[in-house]
Amino acid sequence: MDLNAASGGRLPADLQEAYEHWDSVLEFAATGSGDVREVAEEEFGNPVPTPRQVFAIGLNYAEHAAESDFAVPDHPPVFTKFVSSLTGPFGEITRPPGNVDWEVELVVVIGRPAHRVAAADAWSHIAGVTVGQDISERILQASGPAPQFSMGKSHPGFGPIGPVLVTPDELPDRDDLELGCLVNGEQMQKGRTRDMVFPVPELIARLSAVTPLLPGDVIFTGTPSGVGLGRTPQRWLEIGDELVTYIRGIGEMRHRLVAPAA
């Protein structure tokens, strides 16, 4: 359904702007109607294409911290993925030189402004959740003297999001979702969000204690164990590989790694 047309122009035509009017979107979704057309899944794009802020959380699963040779953190490590790295849930991703790794993540999208929000109130500020991949080039990420997490994770296409945004009320248990990814059909990661070191409400509380979270902002909430960096021998995404990323109850993304243009 075209939100703008179905609402008689009351709601935005721009998808990202819809998050600024999230309460009106929810009200319309509960009571409105309009022309519905069937859309092939492959036509779906990124449901949050141009957020103002992108937060990403490191080491948020104890087993991933262990495979990365880090202690479980006392405070969430936070970095960003630049907006130009974001892409949709299907298609091709150009593989740059280096060691390119996979990281399935639950992505949270803010629906109402959140500043100094208590964990108990955090879910009321969330528009919905979706599937994300925090693709990472590990050589640049680890280059020093200070690590370059944001740069190593921000090549074009390194932030797939989709295929849909699911409102929290649609999930049987919003705090316990299975997430995983496969490379060429082989299961590489499989975990549950209940095992987060800092669950979603705690992340909202800790982030919003420092900086206001804005409607349409995106939070990559961390990855479970099973990344290529933590394997023996280490394994990386190569040209031609198919990467499938899923969260049960939300959906599945599919991408093919391709060579840079000549």
N, C-alpha and C positions, 0 to 999 in steps of 0.2 A: 504494500500500500504506500502511495506517495503521501507522506505526512502533511506536506504543505497543501497539496490539492484537496486531500480528503477533509482537511480542517477549514476549507474555504479561505486559506491564506492566513489563518490566525497563528499557525505554528510555522517555524522557519523552514525554508527550502534547504538551507545548509545543514548538513548532518551534525557537524561539530557544534553549531549554534544551538541545536536542540537541547543540549545539556544545560544551557543557561535558562531554559524554560522547562526543567524536568518535571516539576509538579504538574504543569499544564499538559505535558506529554502523557503522564500517567493518567491524568483525569480523562483525557481524550481516549486513551487506549481502553479505559474501562467503560466508556459510554459511547464513543464515536463509531462511525461506520463510513465506508467509502469503497471505491472501486478497488478490488483485489485482483492482482494478476500473479500468475505463477512465474517464478524466477529460478533459473537453473542455479544450482549451488555454486558453480564455477564463476558466476557473475557477482557473487558477494565480494564486497570490498572491506577494507579496514573500517570497523564501526566507530573508531575514534581517530580520524586521519590527521588532525592538526591540533593536538593538545598544547596548552600553553606550558605545562610542566610535565616532565616524565621523570618519575622516581623509580629507581631499581634497587633492590635489596640483595645484598650478598650474604652467603653462609647462613641461610635461614632454615636449613635442615641439618641436623647434627651429623648424619652420615655423609652429607656432601662436604661439610667442614672437614671431617676426618680424611676423606679422599683427597682433599685439596691441601692437606698438611697444615690446617689452621685449627686453633681451639674454637669451641663454640663461643660466639661473642656475647658480651654482656649488654651491648647496645647494637641495634641493627646497623651494619655497614651500608651506607647510602651512596649511590652514584647516579649518573643519568645516562640515558641513551638519547642522542640528539634526534630531534623530530624527523630530520631527513632520512634517518635509518628505518623508519616505520614503513610497513607495506601491508598488503592484504593477505588473505588466508590461502590463496592458491597461486601457482605460477612458478616462475623461475627466479633464482637468486644467484647473482654473479659471485663466484668464489674468488676472492683476492688471494695473492700470495700469502703464505704463512700457515699456521696451524689453526684451522677453522673448526670450532667445536659447537655442540648443540646444548641447549638448556631449556627444557620445557618449564613453563611457569604459568601459574594463575595470574591473570591481569585484572586489577580492580579499577573501575572507572568512577570518579567522583560525580555525584549528581546534585549535591547541595554544598554551599561553602562550609568549610570545616576549619576552625581555628580554636586551638586549645580545647579540643573535644575529648571527653572521657571515653575510655574503651567501651563502656557499657552503652554509649550512645552512637558508637561509630557506624554500625550498619545502617542507621537512618540517614547517613550522609552519602551512601553509596548508590549510584544509579544501577550498577550491575557488574557482572563479572564476565570475562571472556578468556580465550586461550591465547597464550603468547609464547614466543620463542626468543630467548636472549642469546642469539648467535654471537659467538665470541672468537676473535682472532687472538690466540694466546700469547704470541711472541710480543706484539705491540702492547697487549694488556699488561704484561709483566715487565716491560722495559722501564728502566729507572733513570735517576735514582728514586723517583716517586712513581709507583705504578700508574699506568695510563688506562684505567678501567673504561672510562667513558669513550676514549678514542678507539680502543680495541674492540668495542661493542657497537660501533656506530657507522660501519661501512653501509652503503646503500643496500637495503633489503635485510639488514641484520635484526630488524624488529617486527616480524610478522605478528599480526593480531587478527583474531576472528574465530570462526566465521560469523558469529552472531554475538550480541550482548544479551545476557540472560539476567533478568531481575532476580534478586535474592529470594523472593517469595516463591519462585518457580522451582527451587531446588529442595529436595527432601531434607538435606542437611548441608547448609551453606558452609559449614566449618569442617566438612569431611568429604572431600571430593577426590576421586582417583585421577591422577594425571600421569602421562607417559609419552614417550616418543620412540619411533622405530626408524632405523636406517636400512633401506633396501629390504624391508620386511622383518629385520631382526630387532627384537625388543632391546632397547638400550637403557631406558629409564622407565620406572614404574614406582609411584609413590602415592601418598595420601596427604592432603593439606592439613589434616589433623596433627601431623608430625612437625609442623612449622615450629621453630624456636620462638618466633614472635608471630602469633596468629594475626589474622587480618585486623581485628579491632585494636590490638596493641600497636600494630604498625600505624594505623590512623592516628591513634593517640600520640605516639611518639613523634611522628612527622608534623602533625598539626600543633604540637607544643612549640615548635620552632618557626614554622612557616605556614601561612594560610594555604589550604588546599582549595583549588578553584574548580567550579563545574567543568567537567570534561578532562580534568587531569587524569593521568594514567600512572598506576603503580604496578611494576613488575615485582612480584612478591617473593622471588627466590626459587631455586631449583632443587629437586631431590638428587640423590646420588645417581651415579651411572654415566657421568659425562666422560668424554674421551680423554680429558686430562688425567682423570683418576684411574685409568685402566693400565694394565700391564700386559703387553706393551701398550703405550698410548695409541689412540686411534683418532683420526681426523676425518672430517667431511671432505670428499673428493669430487671432482667434476663428474657429473653423471649420476651421483647418488640421489636417491629419493628420500626425503625427510618427511615423515608423517608425525604430527603432533596432535595430542588429543587431551581432553578432559571429559570424563563421563558426565553426561547431563548437560554439556554445553555444546560440544561438537569437535570436529577434526579439521586440521589444516594439512595441506599437501604441497610440497615444494620440490623442485628439481634444481640441483646445483649445476651451474653452467660456467663455461670459460669466459673471461673478460673479452669484450669486443676487440677485434684486431685493430 
